[in-house]
Amino acid sequence: MKNKRILEKYKKKIELIKKFNKQYYDDNKPTISDSEYDELKKEILSLEAKNKFLDADDSPSKAVGYKPSKNFKKDFHRVPMLSLANAFTEDDLLNFEKKILNFLSKDKNYKIIYSAEPKIDGISASLTYKNGNFERGLSRGDGREGEDITVNLKTIKDIPKKISDKDFPKDIDIRGEVFIQNSDFENLKEKFANPRNAASGSLRQKNPEDTKKIPLNFIAYTFGFNRDLKQKKQSDYIKKLDDWGFKTNPLNKTISGIKNLIQNYNEVEQQRANLDFDIDGIVYKINDFDLQKRLGNVANAPRWAIAHKFPSNKGISKILDIDIQIGRTGALTPVAKIKPINIGGVLVSNATLHNEDEINRKDIRIGDSVTVERAGDVIPHILSVDLKKRSNSSSKFIFPNKCPSCGSKTVKEFNNITKKIDAVRRCSSEGYYCDKITIEKLKHFVSKEAFNIDGLGKKIIEGFWKLKLIKFPQDIFKLDYKKIEKLEGWGSLSVENLKYSINQKKNISLDRFIFALGIRHIGLENAKLLSKYFKSFLNFKNLSKTKNYKELLNIDGIGETQINSIKSFFSIEINFKVLDELEKILVIKNVIATQKNGLLKNKSFLVTGKLNGISRAEVKSLIEENSGITVSTVSNKLKYLIIGEKPTKRKVESARELKIKIINQDEFLKMLNKTS
Ligand code: IVH
């Protein structure tokens, strides 16, 4: 009871400080003095210190200053700011290089030169220079649209305001990392959890004078949009950055060979503790810009770069219990509840056990003493069990054969493609029968890459679910706001904000919509492929009537696994009801055929046989770059069959029957005004 009172008091104070923050940062009209504000903040921190159970996400002890999103104008990046794929092991690196060599159709002895750049853990920013003048600076934001933080960036001494060098491009976005040195962070420890938060908080101060007080640094490492950039290699570009007056990382190097990358990685890791800035790994980029261009991007990351993360740290703990979590697709994931231990500055109390097979393989049991590893940003996992410490009374962990949430049978499916039984056990219920699955589906529905509804995070979805405010996705658009306003932690302002962000998202693109449905095996990329193919929600929905699932094989990238999954989605009654209801509420935008007038417009291609010096993947990206389409079967939708060495006979024969043009590699390249 006492705790409940404390919690209420704590929440009230947090609401209050949020109100004052808004007055100060957003409205520029503070109603209390600075010392009164500090007093309130101190009270919250002292409540937290005395009561460990108090840890609200929006507490001033955690929040990165105030996020004044309304204060900063948003603006689009001229070229998106991508993220990087991660590598943790030597195998990951070997795989990365192998994929690149395959894509470029080079043999395994081809020497790739990398630019190896220690990865600073700060906040990335993109600086636009026109005619040598620093004109505009954006934060990364979601990669496409960032916040205009020009005034704050101008306070950073490492950022040149004017560059008169003759060979500095007339128009370029210089990109790099804003960060704070560890020694400077010492004085800010009270205010921020770590140097990264300090940098981010200070960059977002409303008043640039406040930003100026915090010693921020900037290191440049790449570019976005550019005109007349003369360099052909990343290492030359970095040298030029130095000449132009930017700071670059003194530990950058060019290296080739995975063994040498690893040697450098180990050396840098040794130096890590002595550096005055935080690094969390090393970025490897293909040094040659022409090769980078050929490789291009996948979804949100370039194919030509990877971040080799430093390992985690390890720690020894004890398994207190094994919980079974149920995911959106019904997968049962065992999670070890461990005695909390501090690993690399983070208190870890959960570790994933992956799946039933993993538990059996390592014979992990409740009560075991285990080594836990925390690698990068991924969920900690159990490395090994110390059998010597196992008690005689311990018994094997039995994986539940009934879903702990809904009681349905749990099953391990047979995978028709790999011809193996899945390692994952799943709840066999369908649609929205299982509560846990439903909650996860709802979280996915509102998540960043789906409906991206601000202010409707996982905890809130769980809360609304418990209160029976939502059960199906459509309920999100029919919330009882009057009821929510009366709930603890909500006020009229926060309800208004929620209502606003939900209504705003009623307009949605078809790819996001398909992704939001959470159909198994239909991730973001596949949802994009499907939306491009169907063009409208109606066509997509009609699939359940035409049942012409085989036609999806025409979509390059969609295979049997995905098709079976879509089929099973459409075989469940409740999914139709959800689609119908959503259709009534939403405006699902049709895909308008891109107006790009590339050389291959309205032409479709399929490759059979081995090509010379160019991989299939590269051909595909060449076709798409030039507004053409790639298909994966010979049908009357195909215009050109490109044949290489040893083509599949059947494909060539069917193409002849259908009178499809058959061309070779040279003829194809000629269509693009290229030669091989
Ligand atoms: S290149 C497309 N180079 O890492 C390539 N990024 O996960 C992406 N970062 O948002 C940027 N040091 O904040 C690049 N030398 C470096 C980097 C670096 C740190 C950060 C950057 C980016 C994130 C990608």
Residues whose N, C-alpha, C, O or C-beta is under 5 A from the ligand:
A	BS01	IVH	L82 S83 L84 E117 P118 K119 I120 S124 Y221 T222 V283 P302
